[in-house]
Amino acid sequence: MIKKISLLALVALSLSACSDDFVTQNDPNAVNATDFFKTENDVLQAVNGVYQSLRSSNNIGENSGLYTDERSDDAGRNDNQSNAGEPFQFNDFSILPSNTYLKSHWLALYQTVARANQVISNIDKVTYTTAANRDIYNAEAKFLRALIYFHLVRKWGDVPLVTQQLNTTTDVKNSTFREKKEKVYDQIVADLKEAVNSNLPNHQPASDKGRVSKAAANALLGQVYLTMATTLDQANRGANLGNAKTYLLAAYNMKAFTSLKDIPYADVFDVAKKTTNPEIIFQIVSRQGDPSYSSSIAANNQAKGETTNSLKPNNGVGGNVKADLVKEYESTDLRKDFSIKYANDATVKDWYITKFRDVSSTAGANGFGGNDWPLIRYADVILMLSEVSLYLGEEANAIMYLNQVRERAKLPTYEVSKLDPTYSQKYPTLKLAILHERRVELAFEHHRWFDLLRFFTADELVNYMKSKAQSDYGTAKVSNFGTKDYYFPIPFDEYKLDPVKMYQNKGY
């Protein structure tokens, strides 16, 4: 093994589309990357390997909520003892650079970057029977690399930026430094623009669900520009907002349905309708009943004594929901009863997540569910358009988009709702109303933490989090939250590679 390269599952001196180990230098069963790419099918298999890496709970798959939802005010855990108490650190805002879960997340993300870089670095070494496929594979790899760097830059700020295959330890050493976040965003934008301008279809057919589309590329690029407008130097705020509107509208105009209200909320998550539901733009696909490629999120989130999610019994609390979120739902919001439930077992009395369900006989008592993991869907795009419109001073448009989402939930329009004293007191501004809508619409889909980063500055976020009632937050101490928590710490093993170039984030 190559020592002291935790950065990286980046070395990628050997390539195996199904392997989880990208730092093995002398594996006799591996194929050297230089020798692997000989046919068009080899490129396709390598692209498939990039997609596959997303599935991991250490990456951005369905069970990666530890790094997002449990970092927010939506979900968490009250057990501060299991696994040396390391998972608890995320929601307790007491995370240490030595946290092994954090290191695993960092490595998994960079493994995906490494796989994407292998495709991009070798894509021109083969002859294509179908010439357009070269452009498609390149667009897919660029999109997936951009998606992962978008996670990295929002979670850590400045991060190592690697855009080519690393073949030697010298290559790795020369890449082991944190690039300024502005440069990382520049690369994300460049990659996504290639995907937007490629030959990708607007939407993938049912047979290719889970692959990147032009709608997904536009939606992600719009979100990136929106994030840049709200979190980077404000000198470029106007231009970034304009670009966000352009690309989000492009994705919106590609929708294959007339109105969001025509798609019942429960249908979005129905495993029997996942290939035909037009709201999902990009997802990680699961195979119902398959031990290796099924979904476990339904079973994992079920609480003891309950049967809403899965036929697999669960002896734990399931997906724990903060009381702060439970109180966020309006009394008539149909999304509440679909998304959460109170478990009333003698030993488990708590709210748990019911949004992801598969009680089919095929999933069975093993809980091998067919739930796809939605990474981008149209309700998200519509609410981002509402947010962008607000920032651009187009309040009527902001309300129009907001109402599209509220209408499907059978809720009054914003204009009517703000006349209600309870609603107007909780959400005195349109901005807070949009944030509220995002919270209940997209709950447990790993958006909440990123929304908080986008809606608030670091100081504002501290005030917002500390305004929470500890009684609604559980065992984790919301009072621990500080400006340092805007970013994760750089994992200690990465920092010690070069304490100067891999400098630690403030407060750690």
C-alpha positions as CSV (number, residue, x, y, z in Angstrom):
1,M,0.0,0.0,0.0
2,I,1.1,3.5,-0.6
3,K,1.5,5.2,2.8
4,K,0.4,8.6,3.9
5,I,-1.9,9.3,0.9
6,S,-5.2,9.2,2.6
7,L,-6.0,12.1,0.3
8,L,-6.6,10.4,-1.8
9,A,-7.9,7.4,-2.9
10,L,-6.6,9.7,-5.7
11,V,-3.6,7.8,-6.8
12,A,-5.5,5.4,-9.0
13,L,-2.5,3.5,-10.1
14,S,-4.7,0.6,-10.7
15,L,-8.3,0.6,-12.1
16,S,-11.2,-1.7,-11.3
17,A,-14.7,-0.3,-11.9
18,C,-16.0,-2.5,-9.0
19,S,-13.2,-2.0,-6.5
20,D,-13.4,0.1,-3.4
21,D,-9.6,0.4,-3.1
22,F,-7.9,2.9,-5.3
23,V,-4.6,3.2,-3.5
24,T,-3.3,-0.4,-4.1
25,Q,-0.1,-0.1,-6.1
26,N,0.8,-3.7,-6.7
27,D,-2.5,-5.7,-6.8
28,P,-1.8,-8.6,-9.1
29,N,-5.5,-8.8,-9.9
30,A,-5.8,-5.2,-11.0
31,V,-5.4,-3.7,-14.4
32,N,-3.2,-0.7,-14.9
33,A,-5.2,2.3,-15.9
34,T,-2.9,2.9,-18.9
35,D,-3.7,-0.6,-20.2
36,F,-7.4,-0.7,-19.3
37,F,-8.8,1.7,-21.9
38,K,-8.8,-0.1,-25.2
39,T,-12.4,-0.1,-26.4
40,E,-15.4,2.1,-26.2
41,N,-17.0,-0.4,-23.8
42,D,-14.0,0.0,-21.4
43,V,-14.8,3.7,-21.2
44,L,-18.5,2.9,-20.5
45,Q,-17.5,0.5,-17.8
46,A,-15.2,3.1,-16.2
47,V,-18.0,5.7,-16.3
48,N,-20.3,3.2,-14.6
49,G,-17.7,2.8,-11.9
50,V,-18.0,6.6,-11.2
51,Y,-21.7,6.2,-10.8
52,Q,-21.3,3.2,-8.6
53,S,-19.1,5.0,-6.2
54,L,-21.9,7.5,-5.3
55,R,-23.9,4.7,-3.7
56,S,-21.8,4.4,-0.6
57,S,-23.0,5.7,2.8
58,N,-19.6,7.4,3.0
59,N,-20.3,9.2,-0.3
60,I,-23.6,10.9,-1.1
61,G,-25.8,7.9,-1.2
62,E,-29.1,7.4,0.6
63,N,-27.5,6.6,4.0
64,S,-25.0,9.5,4.0
65,G,-27.3,11.7,6.1
66,L,-24.7,11.8,8.9
67,Y,-22.8,14.4,6.9
68,T,-25.8,16.6,6.0
69,D,-29.2,16.1,7.8
70,E,-27.5,15.1,11.1
71,R,-25.4,18.3,10.7
72,S,-28.6,20.3,10.6
73,D,-31.6,20.9,12.8
74,D,-33.7,18.2,11.1
75,A,-32.3,14.8,12.3
76,G,-29.7,13.4,14.5
77,R,-29.2,10.9,17.3
78,N,-29.4,10.9,21.0
79,D,-26.9,8.0,21.5
80,N,-23.6,9.5,22.4
81,Q,-21.8,6.2,23.2
82,S,-22.1,4.0,20.1
83,N,-19.0,3.8,17.8
84,A,-16.9,5.7,20.3
85,G,-19.4,8.5,20.2
86,E,-18.1,9.7,16.8
87,P,-21.4,9.8,14.9
88,F,-22.9,11.8,17.7
89,Q,-20.2,14.5,17.2
90,F,-21.8,15.7,14.0
91,N,-25.1,16.8,15.5
92,D,-23.5,17.8,18.8
93,F,-21.2,20.2,16.9
94,S,-18.3,18.8,18.7
95,I,-16.6,17.1,15.8
96,L,-12.9,16.5,16.0
97,P,-10.4,16.4,13.1
98,S,-9.6,12.8,14.1
99,N,-13.2,11.7,13.5
100,T,-12.9,8.5,11.5
101,Y,-16.3,8.9,9.9
102,L,-15.3,12.3,8.6
103,K,-12.1,10.9,7.1
104,S,-14.1,8.1,5.4
105,H,-16.4,10.7,3.8
106,W,-13.4,12.7,2.6
107,L,-11.8,9.6,1.1
108,A,-15.0,8.4,-0.6
109,L,-15.6,11.7,-2.2
110,Y,-12.0,11.9,-3.6
111,Q,-12.4,8.3,-4.8
112,T,-15.2,9.4,-7.0
113,V,-13.0,12.3,-8.2
114,A,-10.3,9.8,-9.0
115,R,-12.6,7.6,-11.0
116,A,-13.9,10.6,-13.0
117,N,-10.4,11.8,-13.6
118,Q,-9.4,8.3,-15.0
119,V,-12.2,8.5,-17.5
120,I,-11.4,12.1,-18.5
121,S,-7.7,11.4,-18.8
122,N,-8.1,8.3,-20.9
123,I,-11.2,9.1,-22.9
124,D,-9.3,9.9,-26.2
125,K,-7.3,6.7,-26.1
126,V,-9.9,4.6,-27.8
127,T,-11.8,4.5,-31.0
128,Y,-15.6,5.0,-30.8
129,T,-18.0,3.1,-32.9
130,T,-20.6,5.7,-32.1
131,A,-18.8,9.0,-32.3
132,A,-21.3,10.8,-30.1
133,N,-20.7,8.5,-27.2
134,R,-17.3,10.1,-26.6
135,D,-19.0,13.4,-25.9
136,I,-21.7,11.7,-23.7
137,Y,-19.1,9.8,-21.5
138,N,-17.0,12.9,-21.1
139,A,-20.1,14.9,-20.1
140,E,-21.1,12.3,-17.5
141,A,-17.7,12.2,-16.0
142,K,-17.4,16.0,-15.9
143,F,-20.9,16.3,-14.3
144,L,-20.1,13.7,-11.6
145,R,-16.7,15.3,-10.8
146,A,-18.5,18.7,-10.5
147,L,-21.2,17.2,-8.3
148,I,-18.6,15.8,-5.9
149,Y,-16.5,19.0,-5.8
150,F,-19.7,20.9,-5.0
151,H,-20.1,18.8,-1.9
152,L,-16.4,19.1,-1.0
153,V,-16.3,22.9,-1.4
154,R,-19.4,23.5,0.7
155,K,-18.3,21.1,3.4
156,W,-14.7,22.2,3.7
157,G,-14.2,25.4,1.8
158,D,-10.7,25.4,0.2
159,V,-9.9,21.8,-0.9
160,P,-7.3,20.0,-3.1
161,L,-8.4,20.4,-6.7
162,V,-7.3,17.5,-8.9
163,T,-8.4,17.4,-12.5
164,Q,-6.2,14.7,-14.0
165,Q,-5.3,11.1,-13.2
166,L,-2.4,10.9,-10.7
167,N,0.1,8.2,-11.7
168,T,3.0,8.6,-9.2
169,T,3.5,9.5,-5.6
170,T,5.1,12.7,-6.9
171,D,1.9,13.6,-8.7
172,V,0.0,13.0,-5.4
173,K,2.5,15.1,-3.4
174,N,2.2,18.0,-5.9
175,S,-1.6,17.9,-5.6
176,T,-1.7,17.8,-1.9
177,F,-2.6,21.4,-1.2
178,R,-5.8,23.3,-0.6
179,E,-6.9,25.4,-3.5
180,K,-9.0,28.5,-2.8
181,K,-12.7,27.8,-3.0
182,E,-13.2,30.4,-5.7
183,K,-10.9,28.3,-8.0
184,V,-12.8,25.2,-7.1
185,Y,-16.1,26.8,-8.1
186,D,-14.5,27.9,-11.4
187,Q,-13.7,24.3,-12.1
188,I,-17.2,23.1,-11.1
189,V,-18.7,25.7,-13.5
190,A,-16.4,24.7,-16.3
191,D,-17.2,21.0,-16.0
192,L,-21.0,21.7,-15.8
193,K,-21.0,23.9,-18.8
194,E,-19.4,21.1,-20.8
195,A,-22.3,18.9,-19.7
196,V,-24.9,21.5,-20.5
197,N,-23.5,22.0,-24.0
198,S,-23.0,18.3,-24.7
199,N,-25.1,15.7,-26.6
200,L,-26.8,14.5,-23.4
201,P,-30.6,14.0,-23.7
202,N,-32.8,16.5,-21.9
203,H,-34.1,13.6,-19.8
204,Q,-33.0,10.0,-19.7
205,P,-35.4,7.2,-20.8
206,A,-36.7,4.7,-18.2
207,S,-34.0,2.3,-19.3
208,D,-31.2,4.7,-18.4
209,K,-32.6,6.3,-15.2
210,G,-29.8,7.2,-12.9
211,R,-27.6,8.6,-15.7
212,V,-26.9,12.3,-16.1
213,S,-29.2,14.4,-18.3
214,K,-29.1,17.9,-19.7
215,A,-31.9,18.8,-17.3
216,A,-29.7,17.6,-14.4
217,A,-26.7,19.5,-15.6
218,N,-28.7,22.8,-15.9
219,A,-30.3,22.3,-12.5
220,L,-27.0,21.7,-10.8
221,L,-25.3,24.5,-12.6
222,G,-28.1,26.8,-11.5
223,Q,-27.7,25.7,-7.9
224,V,-23.9,26.2,-8.1
225,Y,-24.4,29.8,-9.3
226,L,-27.0,30.4,-6.6
227,T,-24.6,29.2,-4.0
228,M,-21.8,31.3,-5.3
229,A,-24.1,34.4,-5.3
230,T,-24.9,33.8,-1.6
231,T,-21.7,32.6,-0.1
232,L,-18.8,34.1,-2.1
233,D,-17.6,37.6,-2.7
234,Q,-20.6,39.8,-3.2
235,A,-19.0,41.8,-6.0
236,N,-20.2,39.1,-8.4
237,R,-23.6,38.5,-6.7
238,G,-25.7,40.1,-9.5
239,A,-24.0,38.2,-12.3
240,N,-24.2,34.9,-10.4
241,L,-27.9,35.4,-9.7
242,G,-28.5,36.1,-13.3
243,N,-26.7,32.9,-14.3
244,A,-28.5,30.9,-11.7
245,K,-31.9,32.1,-13.1
246,T,-30.8,31.2,-16.6
247,Y,-29.8,27.6,-15.9
248,L,-32.6,26.9,-13.4
249,L,-35.1,28.2,-15.9
250,A,-33.5,26.0,-18.6
251,A,-34.0,22.9,-16.4
252,Y,-37.5,24.0,-15.5
253,N,-38.5,24.4,-19.1
254,M,-37.4,20.9,-19.8
255,K,-40.0,19.4,-17.4
256,A,-42.2,16.7,-18.9
257,F,-45.3,17.6,-16.9
258,T,-47.7,20.6,-16.9
259,S,-48.0,21.4,-13.2
260,L,-46.4,20.1,-10.0
261,K,-49.8,19.6,-8.4
262,D,-50.5,16.9,-11.0
263,I,-47.8,14.7,-9.4
264,P,-49.0,13.5,-6.0
265,Y,-46.3,13.9,-3.3
266,A,-46.4,10.2,-2.4
267,D,-45.8,9.3,-6.0
268,V,-42.4,10.9,-6.0
269,F,-41.2,8.2,-3.6
270,D,-43.3,5.3,-4.8
271,V,-41.0,2.4,-5.8
272,A,-43.6,1.2,-8.3
273,K,-43.5,4.5,-10.1
274,K,-39.9,5.5,-9.9
275,T,-39.0,4.9,-13.6
276,T,-42.0,6.9,-14.9
277,N,-42.3,9.7,-12.4
278,P,-41.4,12.9,-14.3
279,E,-40.4,14.9,-11.2
280,I,-37.1,13.1,-10.5
281,I,-34.3,14.7,-12.5
282,F,-31.4,12.7,-11.2
283,Q,-31.2,9.8,-8.9
284,I,-29.1,6.9,-7.6
285,V,-31.0,3.8,-8.8
286,S,-31.6,0.7,-6.6
287,R,-32.7,-2.8,-7.6
288,Q,-35.5,-4.2,-5.5
289,G,-34.6,-7.6,-3.9
290,D,-31.0,-7.4,-5.0
291,P,-28.7,-8.0,-2.0
292,S,-25.9,-5.9,-3.5
293,Y,-27.7,-3.0,-5.3
294,S,-31.0,-2.7,-3.3
295,S,-31.9,0.2,-1.0
296,S,-31.8,-0.1,2.8
297,I,-33.1,3.3,3.6
298,A,-36.7,2.2,4.3
299,A,-35.6,-0.6,6.7
300,N,-33.0,1.6,8.4
301,N,-35.4,4.4,9.1
302,Q,-38.1,2.2,10.6
303,A,-38.6,2.2,14.4
304,K,-39.2,-0.7,16.6
305,G,-42.7,-2.0,16.6
306,E,-43.6,-0.2,13.3
307,T,-44.3,-1.6,9.8
308,T,-44.8,1.5,7.7
309,N,-41.5,1.4,5.9
310,S,-40.5,-2.2,5.5
311,L,-41.2,-5.8,6.3
312,K,-37.8,-6.0,8.0
313,P,-38.2,-5.7,11.8
314,N,-36.1,-3.0,13.5
315,N,-35.2,-3.0,17.1
316,G,-34.0,0.6,17.2
317,V,-35.3,4.1,17.0
318,G,-35.0,4.3,13.3
319,G,-34.4,7.7,11.6
320,N,-34.6,10.1,14.5
321,V,-36.4,13.3,13.8
322,K,-35.8,16.5,15.8
323,A,-38.9,18.0,17.5
324,D,-37.8,21.3,16.0
325,L,-38.7,19.9,12.5
326,V,-41.9,18.2,13.7
327,K,-43.1,21.6,14.8
328,E,-42.2,23.2,11.5
329,Y,-45.0,21.4,9.6
330,E,-48.2,23.4,9.2
331,S,-51.2,21.6,10.7
332,T,-52.8,20.7,7.4
333,D,-49.6,19.9,5.5
334,L,-50.1,16.4,4.0
335,R,-46.3,16.0,3.7
336,K,-46.1,15.6,7.5
337,D,-48.1,12.4,7.7
338,F,-46.2,11.0,4.7
339,S,-42.8,11.9,5.9
340,I,-42.8,11.2,9.7
341,K,-44.6,9.2,12.3
342,Y,-44.5,8.8,16.0
343,A,-43.4,5.4,17.2
344,N,-45.2,4.3,20.3
345,D,-43.4,1.1,21.3
346,A,-42.8,0.6,25.0
347,T,-39.1,1.1,24.6
348,V,-39.2,3.5,21.6
349,K,-41.3,6.6,21.8
350,D,-40.0,9.1,19.3
351,W,-40.6,10.5,15.8
352,Y,-39.1,8.6,12.9
353,I,-38.8,9.0,9.1
354,T,-41.4,7.3,6.9
355,K,-40.7,9.1,3.7
356,F,-38.9,6.1,2.1
357,R,-41.0,3.0,2.0
358,D,-40.9,-0.5,0.5
359,V,-43.2,-3.1,2.0
360,S,-43.2,-5.3,-1.1
361,S,-42.7,-9.0,-0.9
362,T,-39.7,-8.6,-3.2
363,A,-38.0,-6.4,-0.7
364,G,-39.1,-8.9,1.9
365,A,-38.0,-9.4,5.5
366,N,-34.4,-8.6,4.5
367,G,-35.4,-5.0,3.6
368,F,-33.8,-5.2,0.1
369,G,-35.8,-2.2,-1.1
370,G,-36.2,-0.6,-4.5
371,N,-36.1,3.0,-3.3
372,D,-34.1,5.2,-5.7
373,W,-32.2,8.1,-4.0
374,P,-33.4,11.5,-5.5
375,L,-30.5,13.9,-5.8
376,I,-32.3,16.5,-7.9
377,R,-36.1,16.9,-8.4
378,Y,-38.3,19.6,-9.8
379,A,-39.7,20.8,-6.5
380,D,-36.1,21.7,-5.5
381,V,-35.6,23.5,-8.8
382,I,-38.9,25.4,-8.4
383,L,-38.0,26.5,-4.9
384,M,-34.5,27.6,-6.0
385,L,-36.2,29.7,-8.7
386,S,-38.4,31.2,-6.0
387,E,-35.2,32.1,-4.0
388,V,-33.4,33.5,-7.0
389,S,-36.4,35.6,-8.0
390,L,-36.6,37.0,-4.5
391,Y,-32.9,38.0,-4.5
392,L,-33.4,39.7,-7.9
393,G,-36.3,41.7,-6.6
394,E,-38.9,39.8,-8.6
395,E,-41.2,39.2,-5.7
396,A,-44.2,38.3,-7.7
397,N,-42.3,35.5,-9.5
398,A,-40.8,34.3,-6.2
399,I,-44.3,33.9,-4.7
400,M,-45.6,32.3,-7.9
401,Y,-42.9,29.6,-7.7
402,L,-43.4,29.1,-4.0
403,N,-47.2,28.7,-4.5
404,Q,-46.6,25.9,-7.0
405,V,-45.1,23.7,-4.2
406,R,-47.6,24.8,-1.6
407,E,-50.5,24.0,-3.9
408,R,-49.4,20.4,-4.3
409,A,-49.3,20.1,-0.5
410,K,-52.9,21.4,-0.3
411,L,-51.8,24.4,1.6
412,P,-53.1,28.0,1.2
413,T,-51.1,30.3,-1.1
414,Y,-48.4,32.5,0.5
415,E,-50.6,35.6,0.1
416,V,-53.3,33.9,2.2
417,S,-51.0,32.2,4.6
418,K,-49.1,35.4,5.6
419,L,-52.5,36.8,6.9
420,D,-52.4,34.0,9.5
421,P,-50.8,35.3,12.7
422,T,-49.1,32.0,13.5
423,Y,-47.6,31.7,10.0
424,S,-46.5,35.3,9.8
425,Q,-44.9,35.2,13.2
426,K,-42.9,32.2,12.3
427,Y,-42.0,33.3,8.8
428,P,-42.1,37.1,8.9
429,T,-40.3,37.5,5.6
430,L,-40.7,35.8,2.2
431,K,-37.1,34.6,2.5
432,L,-37.9,32.7,5.7
433,A,-41.1,31.4,4.1
434,I,-39.1,29.9,1.2
435,L,-36.6,28.4,3.6
436,H,-39.5,26.9,5.5
437,E,-41.0,25.4,2.4
438,R,-37.7,23.9,1.4
439,R,-37.4,22.3,4.8
440,V,-40.7,20.5,4.8
441,E,-40.8,19.7,1.1
442,L,-37.2,18.3,0.9
443,A,-36.9,16.9,4.4
444,F,-34.4,14.1,4.8
445,E,-33.2,14.4,1.2
446,H,-29.9,15.9,2.4
447,H,-30.6,19.5,1.4
448,R,-31.2,21.2,4.7
449,W,-27.6,21.8,5.8
450,F,-26.7,23.3,2.5
451,D,-29.8,25.5,2.5
452,L,-28.8,26.9,5.9
453,L,-25.3,27.7,4.5
454,R,-26.9,29.5,1.6
455,F,-29.5,31.4,3.5
456,F,-27.3,32.7,6.3
457,T,-23.8,34.1,6.8
458,A,-21.7,32.3,9.4
459,D,-22.7,34.8,12.1
460,E,-26.4,34.7,11.2
461,L,-26.3,30.9,11.2
462,V,-24.9,30.9,14.8
463,N,-27.8,33.1,15.9
464,Y,-30.3,31.0,14.1
465,M,-29.1,27.7,15.5
466,K,-28.7,29.1,19.1
467,S,-32.3,30.4,18.9
468,K,-33.5,26.7,18.9
469,A,-35.0,25.4,22.1
470,Q,-32.7,22.7,23.5
471,S,-35.8,20.7,24.5
472,D,-36.6,20.4,20.8
473,Y,-33.1,19.3,19.9
474,G,-32.5,16.2,22.0
475,T,-29.3,15.2,23.8
476,A,-27.0,16.9,21.3
477,K,-26.2,20.4,22.5
478,V,-27.3,23.1,20.0
479,S,-25.4,25.6,22.2
480,N,-22.2,24.1,20.9
481,F,-22.8,25.6,17.5
482,G,-20.3,28.3,16.5
483,T,-18.8,30.0,13.5
484,K,-16.3,27.2,13.1
485,D,-19.2,24.8,12.3
486,Y,-19.8,26.5,9.0
487,Y,-17.2,24.1,7.7
488,F,-16.0,20.6,8.7
489,P,-12.4,20.3,10.0
490,I,-9.8,19.0,7.6
491,P,-9.3,15.3,8.6
492,F,-6.2,15.0,10.7
493,D,-4.5,12.5,8.5
494,E,-4.8,15.0,5.6
495,Y,-3.7,18.0,7.6
496,K,-0.5,16.2,8.8
497,L,0.6,15.4,5.2
498,D,1.5,19.1,5.0
499,P,0.3,21.4,7.8
500,V,1.2,24.4,5.7
501,K,-0.5,23.5,2.4
502,M,-3.3,21.5,4.1
503,Y,-4.0,24.1,6.7
504,Q,-6.7,23.5,9.2
505,N,-10.0,25.3,9.2
506,K,-10.5,28.0,11.9
507,G,-11.6,26.8,15.2
508,Y,-10.2,23.3,15.0
